[in-house]
Amino acid sequence: MTSKTAPRVAIIGGGFSGIAAAQRLMKYGIEDFTLFEQSDALGGTWLDNSYPGAEVDTPSHIYSFSFNRNDWTRTHCARDELLAYLQRTGDALNLGPRLRLRTGVRGAAWDAATHQWTLTLGSGETAVFDAVITAVGFLNVPNYPKWAEGTGFGGAIIHSARWPKGYDLTGKRVGVVGTGSTAVQIVTEAAKVADHLTVFQREPNWVLRKGNRP
């Protein structure tokens, strides 16, 4: 390492884990770090997912950082409220000067001689760090099924994690493929406005009323 007292650290990912890692580094006096985020802002999964009905499916307080408590408006808050909380937390930590937005990390190579990591960024640029914290999550890359490609279908084929801004389901014939928690949320909203709604599923889903309330 270049310095035992002041390591240079990279954080990859600007969602919950990335923000928490940044706070913990600062808590222990490690100020020389860079947070890389390939999207336009902090938020991770909650930035990428803006589909109708997007909200938490576990109680809101579970999403509170211990270092930044929050008074949620509902027992299960909606996506916009949670995203605002994340970005507000980033502002409170003054992460701006340490952020590299719209910057993906394409590779990381360890040098055993120098005990350092070399990151290769999406632009082809490289950067050297003493330590790397990966906080990329597992919901940031949509899985597009092969049947959705080149079908000649005249309507819109939308992945829930890449919902077009302002796209409205009102009056449309809608098909939803899948029955996970995201599908449950979309189906609930689509059923209110769609002309016809079909859910394609391999097996029935277990559904339990979550009792969302102020």
Accessible surface in RSA format (square Angstrom, percent):
REM  Atomic radii and reference values for relative SASA: ProtOr
REM  Chains: A
REM  Algorithm: Lee & Richards
REM  Probe-radius: 1.40
REM  Slices: 20
REM RES _ NUM      All-atoms   Total-Side   Main-Chain    Non-polar    All polar
REM                ABS   REL    ABS   REL    ABS   REL    ABS   REL    ABS   REL
RES MET A   1   106.31  55.1  60.28  39.9  46.03 109.6  25.59  21.8  80.72 106.9
RES THR A   2   105.92  75.3  66.80  67.7  39.12  93.2  65.59  88.1  40.33  61.0
RES SER A   3    37.78  31.9  30.77  41.1   7.01  16.1  28.26  60.2   9.52  13.3
RES LYS A   4   195.98  95.6 165.79 101.7  30.19  71.9 109.64  98.7  86.35  92.0
RES THR A   5   127.93  91.0  97.84  99.2  30.10  71.7  83.26 111.8  44.68  67.5
RES ALA A   6    57.40  52.8  47.65  73.5   9.75  22.2  51.26  72.2   6.14  16.3
RES PRO A   7    19.53  14.2  19.28  17.6   0.25   0.9  19.28  15.9   0.25   1.5
RES ARG A   8    91.22  38.3  91.19  46.5   0.03   0.1  25.87  35.4  65.35  39.6
RES VAL A   9     4.83   3.2   4.83   4.4   0.00   0.0   4.83   4.2   0.00   0.0
RES ALA A  10     0.00   0.0   0.00   0.0   0.00   0.0   0.00   0.0   0.00   0.0
RES ILE A  11     0.00   0.0   0.00   0.0   0.00   0.0   0.00   0.0   0.00   0.0
RES ILE A  12    24.93  14.2  24.93  18.6   0.00   0.0  24.93  18.0   0.00   0.0
RES GLY A  13     9.33  11.5   0.00   N/A   9.33  11.5   9.33  25.6   0.00   0.0
RES GLY A  14     0.61   0.8   0.00   N/A   0.61   0.8   0.00   0.0   0.61   1.4
RES GLY A  15    11.15  13.7   0.00   N/A  11.15  13.7   9.56  26.2   1.59   3.6
RES PHE A  16    50.16  25.1  44.41  27.5   5.75  15.0  44.66  27.1   5.51  15.8
RES SER A  17    70.75  59.8  60.78  81.1   9.97  23.0  26.16  55.7  44.59  62.5
RES GLY A  18     0.00   0.0   0.00   N/A   0.00   0.0   0.00   0.0   0.00   0.0
RES ILE A  19     0.00   0.0   0.00   0.0   0.00   0.0   0.00   0.0   0.00   0.0
RES ALA A  20    35.95  33.1  33.28  51.4   2.67   6.1  33.58  47.3   2.37   6.3
RES ALA A  21    16.86  15.5   7.62  11.8   9.24  21.0  15.89  22.4   0.97   2.6
RES ALA A  22     0.00   0.0   0.00   0.0   0.00   0.0   0.00   0.0   0.00   0.0
RES GLN A  23    26.44  14.8  25.75  18.8   0.69   1.6   2.60   5.5  23.84  18.1
RES ARG A  24   113.53  47.7 113.42  57.8   0.10   0.2  36.71  50.2  76.82  46.6
RES LEU A  25    20.67  11.5  19.47  13.9   1.19   3.0  20.67  14.5   0.00   0.0
RES MET A  26    38.51  19.9  26.36  17.4  12.15  28.9  15.07  12.8  23.44  31.1
RES LYS A  27   126.10  61.5  89.09  54.7  37.01  88.1  61.37  55.2  64.73  68.9
RES TYR A  28   144.95  67.7 117.13  66.6  27.82  72.4  92.41  69.4  52.54  64.8
RES GLY A  29    55.38  68.3   0.00   N/A  55.38  68.3  29.29  80.4  26.10  58.4
RES ILE A  30    42.94  24.4  40.22  30.0   2.71   6.5  42.94  30.9   0.00   0.0
RES GLU A  31    91.47  52.5  81.24  61.5  10.23  24.4  51.26  99.1  40.21  32.8
RES ASP A  32    73.08  51.2  65.43  65.1   7.65  18.1  25.80  60.7  47.28  47.1
RES PHE A  33     6.89   3.4   0.04   0.0   6.85  17.8   0.39   0.2   6.50  18.6
RES THR A  34    24.41  17.4  24.41  24.8   0.00   0.0   7.26   9.8  17.15  25.9
RES LEU A  35     0.34   0.2   0.34   0.2   0.00   0.0   0.34   0.2   0.00   0.0
RES PHE A  36     3.65   1.8   2.14   1.3   1.51   3.9   2.31   1.4   1.35   3.9
RES GLU A  37    13.05   7.5  11.82   8.9   1.23   2.9   1.33   2.6  11.72   9.6
RES GLN A  38    87.63  49.0  67.34  49.2  20.29  48.3  24.19  51.5  63.44  48.1
RES SER A  39    25.91  21.9  17.81  23.8   8.09  18.6  13.52  28.8  12.38  17.3
RES ASP A  40    95.40  66.8  84.94  84.5  10.46  24.7  26.59  62.6  68.81  68.6
RES ALA A  41    28.23  26.0  27.39  42.3   0.84   1.9  28.23  39.8   0.00   0.0
RES LEU A  42    12.63   7.0  10.13   7.2   2.50   6.3  10.13   7.1   2.50   6.7
RES GLY A  43     0.57   0.7   0.00   N/A   0.57   0.7   0.00   0.0   0.57   1.3
RES GLY A  44    17.59  21.7   0.00   N/A  17.59  21.7  17.17  47.1   0.41   0.9
RES THR A  45    45.35  32.3  39.06  39.6   6.29  15.0  21.59  29.0  23.76  35.9
RES TRP A  46    36.15  14.5  36.15  17.5   0.00   0.0  27.97  14.9   8.18  13.3
RES LEU A  47    40.19  22.4  31.67  22.7   8.52  21.4  31.67  22.2   8.52  22.9
RES ASP A  48    30.89  21.6  18.72  18.6  12.16  28.8   5.84  13.7  25.05  25.0
RES ASN A  49    16.88  11.6  16.88  16.3   0.00   0.0   5.84  14.1  11.04  10.7
RES SER A  50    47.73  40.3  29.12  38.9  18.60  42.9  18.54  39.5  29.18  40.9
RES TYR A  51    17.63   8.2  13.33   7.6   4.30  11.2   0.85   0.6  16.78  20.7
RES PRO A  52    37.19  27.1  25.15  22.9  12.04  43.8  37.08  30.6   0.12   0.7
RES GLY A  53    28.40  35.0   0.00   N/A  28.40  35.0  16.83  46.2  11.57  25.9
RES ALA A  54     8.82   8.1   2.38   3.7   6.44  14.7   2.38   3.4   6.44  17.1
RES GLU A  55    39.56  22.7  35.44  26.8   4.12   9.8   2.36   4.6  37.20  30.4
RES VAL A  56     0.79   0.5   0.06   0.1   0.73   1.8   0.79   0.7   0.00   0.0
RES ASP A  57    73.38  51.4  54.05  53.8  19.33  45.7  21.28  50.1  52.10  52.0
RES THR A  58    56.58  40.2  55.64  56.4   0.94   2.2  53.14  71.4   3.44   5.2
RES PRO A  59    52.99  38.6  52.99  48.3   0.00   0.0  52.99  43.7   0.00   0.0
RES SER A  60     3.42   2.9   2.81   3.8   0.61   1.4   2.81   6.0   0.61   0.9
RES HIS A  61   126.44  69.1 116.78  81.2   9.66  24.7  80.43  82.9  46.01  53.5
RES ILE A  62   109.40  62.3  82.80  61.7  26.60  64.1  89.47  64.4  19.93  54.1
RES TYR A  63    44.31  20.7  39.76  22.6   4.55  11.8  26.28  19.8  18.03  22.2
RES SER A  64    29.33  24.8  10.00  13.3  19.34  44.5   8.52  18.2  20.81  29.2
RES PHE A  65    18.00   9.0  14.20   8.8   3.80   9.9  17.90  10.9   0.11   0.3
RES SER A  66    86.58  73.2  62.57  83.5  24.01  55.3  43.96  93.6  42.62  59.7
RES PHE A  67    69.84  34.9  30.57  18.9  39.27 102.2  42.61  25.8  27.24  77.9
RES ASN A  68    41.62  28.7  37.94  36.7   3.68   8.9   8.86  21.3  32.76  31.7
RES ARG A  69   187.84  78.9 164.64  83.9  23.21  55.3  63.60  86.9 124.25  75.3
RES ASN A  70    36.79  25.4  17.38  16.8  19.41  46.7   4.55  10.9  32.24  31.2
RES ASP A  71   142.04  99.5 118.08 117.5  23.96  56.7  39.01  91.8 103.03 102.8
RES TRP A  72    38.03  15.3  10.24   5.0  27.79  65.3  10.24   5.5  27.79  45.1
RES THR A  73    91.90  65.4  74.33  75.4  17.57  41.9  74.25  99.7  17.65  26.7
RES ARG A  74    92.10  38.7  86.18  43.9   5.92  14.1  37.93  51.8  54.17  32.8
RES THR A  75    37.22  26.5  27.80  28.2   9.41  22.4  35.91  48.2   1.31   2.0
RES HIS A  76    14.18   7.7  13.83   9.6   0.34   0.9   8.20   8.4   5.98   7.0
RES CYS A  77     0.08   0.1   0.00   0.0   0.08   0.2   0.07   0.2   0.01   0.0
RES ALA A  78    47.89  44.0  46.58  71.9   1.31   3.0  46.59  65.6   1.30   3.4
RES ARG A  79    38.79  16.3  38.33  19.5   0.46   1.1   6.54   8.9  32.25  19.5
RES ASP A  80    96.49  67.6  89.77  89.4   6.72  15.9  37.21  87.6  59.29  59.1
RES GLU A  81    45.24  26.0  36.33  27.5   8.91  21.2  34.13  66.0  11.11   9.1
RES LEU A  82     0.00   0.0   0.00   0.0   0.00   0.0   0.00   0.0   0.00   0.0
RES LEU A  83    20.14  11.2  20.14  14.4   0.00   0.0  20.14  14.1   0.00   0.0
RES ALA A  84    47.30  43.5  39.05  60.3   8.25  18.8  44.72  63.0   2.58   6.8
RES TYR A  85     1.12   0.5   1.12   0.6   0.00   0.0   1.12   0.8   0.00   0.0
RES LEU A  86     0.00   0.0   0.00   0.0   0.00   0.0   0.00   0.0   0.00   0.0
RES GLN A  87    56.90  31.8  55.87  40.8   1.03   2.5  19.98  42.5  36.92  28.0
RES ARG A  88   119.48  50.2 115.74  59.0   3.74   8.9  68.98  94.3  50.50  30.6
RES THR A  89     0.85   0.6   0.85   0.9   0.00   0.0   0.85   1.1   0.00   0.0
RES GLY A  90     1.80   2.2   0.00   N/A   1.80   2.2   1.24   3.4   0.56   1.2
RES ASP A  91   115.78  81.1  95.32  94.9  20.46  48.4  31.19  73.4  84.59  84.4
RES ALA A  92    83.65  76.9  41.61  64.2  42.03  95.6  54.52  76.8  29.13  77.2
RES LEU A  93    33.83  18.8  24.64  17.6   9.19  23.1  28.64  20.1   5.19  14.0
RES ASN A  94    93.09  64.2  90.61  87.6   2.48   6.0  25.99  62.5  67.10  64.9
RES LEU A  95     0.99   0.6   0.98   0.7   0.01   0.0   0.98   0.7   0.01   0.0
RES GLY A  96    49.20  60.7   0.00   N/A  49.20  60.7  31.43  86.2  17.78  39.8
RES PRO A  97   108.50  79.1  64.54  58.8  43.96 159.8  77.42  63.9  31.08 193.1
RES ARG A  98    50.60  21.2  45.45  23.2   5.15  12.3  17.05  23.3  33.54  20.3
RES LEU A  99    36.47  20.3  18.31  13.1  18.16  45.7  18.31  12.9  18.16  48.9
RES ARG A 100    86.63  36.4  84.13  42.9   2.50   6.0  35.33  48.3  51.30  31.1
RES LEU A 101    50.45  28.1  35.46  25.4  14.99  37.7  35.46  24.9  14.99  40.3
RES ARG A 102   160.95  67.6 132.05  67.3  28.90  68.8  52.48  71.7 108.47  65.7
RES THR A 103    16.48  11.7  12.38  12.5   4.11   9.8   6.94   9.3   9.54  14.4
RES GLY A 104     8.62  10.6   0.00   N/A   8.62  10.6   3.09   8.5   5.52  12.4
RES VAL A 105    30.43  20.0   5.66   5.1  24.77  59.7   5.66   4.9  24.77  67.2
RES ARG A 106   158.92  66.7 121.69  62.0  37.24  88.7  57.07  78.0 101.85  61.7
RES GLY A 107    30.01  37.0   0.00   N/A  30.01  37.0  29.52  81.0   0.49   1.1
RES ALA A 108    55.72  51.2  21.05  32.5  34.67  78.9  21.97  30.9  33.76  89.4
RES ALA A 109    63.10  58.0  56.61  87.4   6.48  14.7  61.52  86.6   1.57   4.2
RES TRP A 110   122.34  49.1  91.69  44.4  30.65  72.0  77.10  41.1  45.24  73.4
RES ASP A 111    62.58  43.8  57.62  57.3   4.96  11.7  19.91  46.8  42.68  42.6
RES ALA A 112    72.59  66.7  59.42  91.7  13.18  30.0  59.56  83.9  13.03  34.5
RES ALA A 113    96.46  88.7  54.42  84.0  42.04  95.6  65.75  92.6  30.71  81.4
RES THR A 114    67.78  48.2  54.99  55.7  12.79  30.5  60.28  81.0   7.49  11.3
RES HIS A 115    98.63  53.9  98.07  68.2   0.56   1.4  51.11  52.7  47.52  55.3
RES GLN A 116    26.53  14.8  26.41  19.3   0.12   0.3   3.03   6.5  23.50  17.8
RES TRP A 117    78.69  31.6  78.69  38.1   0.00   0.0  67.72  36.1  10.97  17.8
RES THR A 118    46.92  33.4  45.71  46.3   1.21   2.9  26.88  36.1  20.04  30.3
RES LEU A 119     0.00   0.0   0.00   0.0   0.00   0.0   0.00   0.0   0.00   0.0
RES THR A 120    53.65  38.2  53.65  54.4   0.00   0.0  31.55  42.4  22.10  33.4
RES LEU A 121     1.68   0.9   0.00   0.0   1.68   4.2   0.00   0.0   1.68   4.5
RES GLY A 122    43.52  53.7   0.00   N/A  43.52  53.7  11.78  32.3  31.74  71.1
RES SER A 123    96.85  81.8  47.77  63.8  49.08 113.1  59.43 126.5  37.42  52.4
RES GLY A 124    51.43  63.4   0.00   N/A  51.43  63.4  30.92  84.9  20.51  45.9
RES GLU A 125    80.95  46.5  68.41  51.8  12.54  29.9  39.81  77.0  41.14  33.6
RES THR A 126    81.10  57.7  61.43  62.3  19.67  46.9  28.57  38.4  52.52  79.4
RES ALA A 127    16.19  14.9   9.71  15.0   6.49  14.8  16.19  22.8   0.00   0.0
RES VAL A 128    62.30  41.0  58.37  52.8   3.92   9.4  58.37  50.7   3.92  10.6
RES PHE A 129     1.64   0.8   0.95   0.6   0.69   1.8   1.64   1.0   0.00   0.0
RES ASP A 130     9.88   6.9   0.80   0.8   9.08  21.5   0.26   0.6   9.62   9.6
RES ALA A 131    38.96  35.8  36.87  56.9   2.09   4.7  38.96  54.9   0.00   0.0
RES VAL A 132    40.11  26.4  12.26  11.1  27.85  67.1  12.26  10.7  27.85  75.5
RES ILE A 133    58.63  33.4  55.50  41.3   3.13   7.6  58.63  42.2   0.00   0.0
RES THR A 134    96.89  68.9  75.26  76.3  21.63  51.6  67.08  90.1  29.82  45.1
RES ALA A 135    15.01  13.8   1.84   2.8  13.17  30.0   7.12  10.0   7.89  20.9
RES VAL A 136    72.91  48.0  60.58  54.8  12.33  29.7  64.50  56.0   8.41  22.8
RES GLY A 137    55.95  69.0   0.00   N/A  55.95  69.0  37.89 104.0  18.06  40.4
RES PHE A 138   176.86  88.5 147.97  91.7  28.89  75.2 154.74  93.8  22.12  63.3
RES LEU A 139    98.73  55.0  87.74  62.8  10.98  27.6  91.61  64.3   7.12  19.2
RES ASN A 140    39.79  27.4  38.27  37.0   1.52   3.7  14.71  35.4  25.08  24.2
RES VAL A 141   115.99  76.3  96.69  87.5  19.30  46.5  97.26  84.5  18.73  50.8
RES PRO A 142    25.76  18.8  10.82   9.9  14.94  54.3  14.98  12.4  10.78  67.0
RES ASN A 143   124.61  85.9 112.34 108.6  12.28  29.6  36.62  88.1  87.99  85.1
RES TYR A 144   108.37  50.6  91.67  52.2  16.70  43.4  76.27  57.3  32.10  39.6
RES PRO A 145    48.61  35.4  40.22  36.7   8.39  30.5  48.61  40.1   0.00   0.0
RES LYS A 146   182.48  89.0 171.05 104.9  11.43  27.2 113.39 102.1  69.09  73.6
RES TRP A 147   144.58  58.0 131.21  63.5  13.37  31.4 124.64  66.5  19.94  32.3
RES ALA A 148    17.01  15.6   4.07   6.3  12.94  29.4   4.07   5.7  12.94  34.3
RES GLU A 149   118.11  67.8  97.95  74.1  20.16  48.0  42.34  81.9  75.77  61.9
RES GLY A 150    87.94 108.4   0.00   N/A  87.94 108.4  43.14 118.4  44.80 100.3
RES THR A 151    74.54  53.0  34.56  35.0  39.97  95.3  40.21  54.0  34.33  51.9
RES GLY A 152    77.44  95.5   0.00   N/A  77.44  95.5  44.39 121.8  33.05  74.0
RES PHE A 153   129.02  64.6 100.40  62.2  28.62  74.5 109.04  66.1  19.98  57.2
RES GLY A 154    83.69 103.2   0.00   N/A  83.69 103.2  42.18 115.8  41.50  93.0
RES GLY A 155    41.54  51.2   0.00   N/A  41.54  51.2  26.43  72.5  15.12  33.9
RES ALA A 156    58.38  53.7  22.42  34.6  35.96  81.8  31.29  44.1  27.08  71.7
RES ILE A 157    83.32  47.4  50.95  38.0  32.37  78.0  53.84  38.8  29.48  80.0
RES ILE A 158    49.22  28.0  15.53  11.6  33.69  81.2  18.77  13.5  30.45  82.6
RES HIS A 159    43.78  23.9  35.27  24.5   8.51  21.8  29.81  30.7  13.97  16.3
RES SER A 160    27.11  22.9  21.35  28.5   5.76  13.3   8.08  17.2  19.02  26.7
RES ALA A 161     6.59   6.1   6.48  10.0   0.11   0.3   6.48   9.1   0.11   0.3
RES ARG A 162   104.34  43.8  87.64  44.7  16.70  39.8  51.16  69.9  53.17  32.2
RES TRP A 163    33.61  13.5  20.09   9.7  13.52  31.7  17.86   9.5  15.75  25.6
RES PRO A 164    59.02  43.0  47.87  43.6  11.15  40.5  59.02  48.7   0.00   0.0
RES LYS A 165   212.83 103.8 174.73 107.2  38.10  90.7 123.92 111.5  88.91  94.7
RES GLY A 166    74.57  92.0   0.00   N/A  74.57  92.0  42.72 117.2  31.85  71.3
RES TYR A 167    65.28  30.5  49.08  27.9  16.20  42.1  43.17  32.4  22.11  27.3
RES ASP A 168    79.88  56.0  73.26  72.9   6.62  15.7  31.24  73.5  48.64  48.5
RES LEU A 169    13.16   7.3  11.54   8.3   1.62   4.1  11.54   8.1   1.62   4.3
RES THR A 170    77.91  55.4  65.50  66.4  12.41  29.6  56.57  76.0  21.34  32.3
RES GLY A 171    51.50  63.5   0.00   N/A  51.50  63.5  27.49  75.4  24.02  53.8
RES LYS A 172    80.11  39.1  75.86  46.5   4.25  10.1  51.58  46.4  28.52  30.4
RES ARG A 173   178.11  74.8 147.07  75.0  31.04  73.9  62.10  84.9 116.01  70.3
RES VAL A 174    20.27  13.3  13.72  12.4   6.55  15.8  17.81  15.5   2.46   6.7
RES GLY A 175    47.12  58.1   0.00   N/A  47.12  58.1  12.06  33.1  35.05  78.5
RES VAL A 176    15.82  10.4  13.06  11.8   2.75   6.6  15.82  13.7   0.00   0.0
RES VAL A 177    93.91  61.8  64.99  58.8  28.92  69.7  64.99  56.5  28.92  78.4
RES GLY A 178    29.80  36.7   0.00   N/A  29.80  36.7  29.47  80.9   0.33   0.7
RES THR A 179    33.86  24.1  26.74  27.1   7.12  17.0   8.61  11.6  25.25  38.2
RES GLY A 180    46.29  57.1   0.00   N/A  46.29  57.1  38.55 105.8   7.74  17.3
RES SER A 181    60.42  51.1  45.70  61.0  14.72  33.9  23.72  50.5  36.71  51.4
RES THR A 182    43.89  31.2  42.60  43.2   1.29   3.1  17.23  23.1  26.66  40.3
RES ALA A 183    10.08   9.3   7.30  11.3   2.77   6.3   8.62  12.1   1.46   3.9
RES VAL A 184    58.12  38.2  53.38  48.3   4.74  11.4  57.60  50.0   0.52   1.4
RES GLN A 185    16.94   9.5  12.88   9.4   4.06   9.7  12.01  25.6   4.93   3.7
RES ILE A 186    12.31   7.0  12.31   9.2   0.00   0.0  12.31   8.9   0.00   0.0
RES VAL A 187    34.80  22.9  34.80  31.5   0.00   0.0  34.80  30.2   0.00   0.0
RES THR A 188    70.04  49.8  61.97  62.8   8.07  19.2  51.00  68.5  19.04  28.8
RES GLU A 189    54.21  31.1  52.07  39.4   2.14   5.1   8.66  16.7  45.56  37.2
RES ALA A 190     0.20   0.2   0.00   0.0   0.20   0.5   0.20   0.3   0.00   0.0
RES ALA A 191    66.22  60.9  36.51  56.3  29.70  67.6  40.00  56.3  26.21  69.4
RES LYS A 192   142.05  69.3 103.03  63.2  39.03  92.9  75.21  67.7  66.84  71.2
RES VAL A 193    65.41  43.0  50.12  45.4  15.29  36.9  56.93  49.5   8.48  23.0
RES ALA A 194    21.22  19.5   0.59   0.9  20.62  46.9   0.59   0.8  20.62  54.6
RES ASP A 195   104.99  73.5  72.47  72.1  32.52  76.9  14.06  33.1  90.93  90.7
RES HIS A 196    80.88  44.2  74.46  51.8   6.42  16.4  49.62  51.1  31.27  36.4
RES LEU A 197    47.76  26.6  20.30  14.5  27.46  69.0  20.30  14.3  27.46  73.9
RES THR A 198    49.01  34.9  45.51  46.1   3.50   8.3  37.26  50.1  11.75  17.8
RES VAL A 199    55.90  36.8  33.15  30.0  22.75  54.8  33.15  28.8  22.75  61.7
RES PHE A 200   113.91  57.0 108.24  67.0   5.67  14.8 112.22  68.0   1.69   4.9
RES GLN A 201    94.09  52.6  57.82  42.3  36.27  86.4  19.76  42.1  74.34  56.4
RES ARG A 202   241.59 101.4 202.26 103.1  39.33  93.6  83.00 113.4 158.58  96.1
RES GLU A 203   129.24  74.2 123.08  93.1   6.16  14.7  38.03  73.6  91.21  74.5
RES PRO A 204   113.01  82.4  97.14  88.5  15.87  57.7  97.69  80.7  15.31  95.2
RES ASN A 205    64.05  44.2  37.54  36.3  26.51  63.8  10.58  25.5  53.47  51.7
RES TRP A 206   242.77  97.4 223.96 108.4  18.81  44.2 195.71 104.4  47.06  76.3
RES VAL A 207   112.70  74.2  76.05  68.8  36.65  88.3  79.35  68.9  33.35  90.5
RES LEU A 208   165.16  92.0 143.54 102.7  21.62  54.4 144.69 101.6  20.47  55.1
RES ARG A 209   216.96  91.1 186.43  95.0  30.54  72.7  72.59  99.2 144.38  87.5
RES LYS A 210    78.36  38.2  52.49  32.2  25.86  61.6  57.87  52.1  20.49  21.8
RES GLY A 211    36.57  45.1   0.00   N/A  36.57  45.1  33.19  91.1   3.39   7.6
RES ASN A 212    46.63  32.2  22.45  21.7  24.18  58.2  12.61  30.3  34.03  32.9
RES ARG A 213   146.97  61.7 146.42  74.6   0.55   1.3  50.38  68.9  96.59  58.5
RES PRO A 214   124.29  90.6  86.80  79.1  37.49 136.3 102.37  84.5  21.92 136.2
END  Absolute sums over single chains surface
CHAIN  1 A    13178.9       9816.7       3362.2       7555.3       5623.6
END  Absolute sums over all chains
TOTAL         13178.9       9816.7       3362.2       7555.3       5623.6
